[in-house]
Amino acid sequence: MKLTVNKDQLNGSIQQVSKAISSRTAIPILSGIKIEANEQGITLTASDTDISIQSTIPPHQGDVELFTLEQEGAVVLPAKFFVDIIRKLPEDSVEIEVKDGFQTMIRSGLSEIQLVGMDAEEYPVLPSLDAKETVLMQSDLLKTMIRQTILAVSTHESTPILTGVLFTIQDEQIKLTATDRHRLATREASIRNEEGTQFKNIVISGKNLNELQKLLPDQDTLIEVIRADNQVLFNLGSVLFFTRVLDGLYPDTSKIIPQAYKTEMVVPAKPFLSAMDRVNLLSREERTNIVKMATLDDGKIEISSSSSELGKITEQLDVPSISGEPLKISFNSRYMLDALKTIDSEWIHLGFTGAMSPIIVKPKDETFLLHLILPYRTTG
């Protein structure tokens, strides 16, 4: 293999695929990045068996030539060094030449680096997925949906299925659900589903979705979501992102979402977020994150937290709309802050069904996004 490629393009592709490199892989060849070059493009692949990412550099971008190819071929180069080497090269173009025994020469300007490569034939083949099981959706929408739900995944490996986000696709609707048994987040949206594809019990690791989120463009470009038995492919065009589906049955969370409330209120989003942020200062010092909220007689709510060592913070907030029974409730301030930061609305609807029942947090007059937080039992 011998080629000359634009350094920025190569570095961009390396940064994309390197997210799939694990430093603790039991398979030595997976510590490397596979490079394949032919007339159609330069394809870089990295995998840790849980996720695989493939990025392709086309021969041209408009009228600009991105690489020249003298000889086709493939090699696997150690990611630990290859990533940093390319980023630090002095010139705008990079020459890569693979010689006998996979000895690889990397040249740029007056710099010349020799790396010991590995045989690309030994690199695992990426899964082949049936393109019939495909839905189309906007990249920025998927990115937003992941951001609004991933916060509720569990970090405890004792319940592996809860470390992921449940994808459900039915007709023209997609729904993402995440819960760690203390809180829950759901987000729904409309998509193009011309093939009538259905996703049932498709659970994708929150860690993997976090990496996907970094790759998704902010624009409303269409991407493909393709499923197979135990894999899902997100086709972003020049980047392919494969992820395994978690084993196990995701719990039915629909029954814990209240359909009616004993107390309801609509609060201004920014003032409520700011008040929660200040109250959280002391609650986090106690490492419990517990705050108390109570309705007052004059159309206000009071939020407070206390620390046995530092003191107490009390906030009062005018609530333009409040109805139902008087309320005193305690909850985790960090869970509430996480939820509020995902809601892009001027007004927040809070629904309560009692001091020891779930709290519902969602945008006013909207049903596509919902957060649920379980309260705490406190004394005093």
Phi, psi and omega in degrees: 000135176210127182205162171235129188225150175298127186297318182296320178296315180296316181296321179299316179294321179298316180297324179294309186283334184295346176296342180265001181276130176253138179279351184240033181286143178274352180252107188308320185294338179283356173278000181245171175251127180275131179240123176240136181229129171212187185293337180282336180159175173256120183249125177252137182227138173221149184205149169238021184074334177276314172232151174226136180234133179233131180232134184242131174262117180285162179298326183224152171233098191068235178267000185269128177277125184265334175203157172240140185242123176264325182210128178290161177163186181207151178202157173247124182248144182298119186298323184307322182261322184300318181301311183286324182299309183298318182298329187260004180293150191279334188249173183281346179237153183230133174255130178238126180228125179258125182252190181303144179070018178064020171294125187243124177261130177241120184235141175205118185060233179265004180270140175220123181238139176246125178241145175273113182270179178234162184288119181294338179295337181273354182284136181302142179280136179292150182297147176261119185251148180282113184293351178290331180271066190231140168233155179248138175207161180288138181299314183293330177293313179298319179300317178294316181298320177295314180301324185278348182241332188298337182297338185263003179290153179282147175256005182263119181288353179293336174234079187304324184296331181278355174278002181241174177252131180278122175260124176236124177236125180218122181057238183257021183239140171240141180225132175250135181225137175218143177206147173243017181079349176252337178210165182215146176225133175228146179216130180241154178200162176268143180221172173269121183224066186292335182273355182070029180296142177236136172248121175231128180055040173265106185245124183245133182309134176299325178298318179292320179293330176297321177289321177298319181304324180291335183268337185292129177295150178283346181283168181271037177290144180284136174237158178260138171244115187240133182242151170227194185302306184232021180223149169232133178250129171256110183265107183263014182100263179280351180237131174248131182237109178261138176220143175288152173267137180290143177281146176119169181255123180286138182293152176282111184263353187297330186287343183268356180272117182297145177257348178215158186233150173273330178223134178227148175208154173242123184242149176291129190300308186292312178298322180293317178298317180295318179296316178297323181296318180290317180296327180296338183303317179274326182296326180287334178293329177280353179065012177254337182060020183275129172235159179245141177230138181218146173277144177250168185286341188257030178076022178242164168239153178240131178239133183214155172216155181220152176233132182299334183262327191256331180131214187215144173241130177232131178237138171243142185223132174290132180244112184293336181220117178216137181213159176099202186283152171302152189221136165228126186210151178238142181204173181279117184294327180292321177298318180294316179298316179302316181294313183299324182290346179264355185261113181266072183212154180281337184230140181246133175264126176246129179237135183231142176238028179126166186293337181241023180242161186303145174263133178254130180235123180203165176294146178297136176064018178235147180241358186282341182231134181213135172242141177235133180232129177278137180280172176251150172270122180233165176254150177082000000 
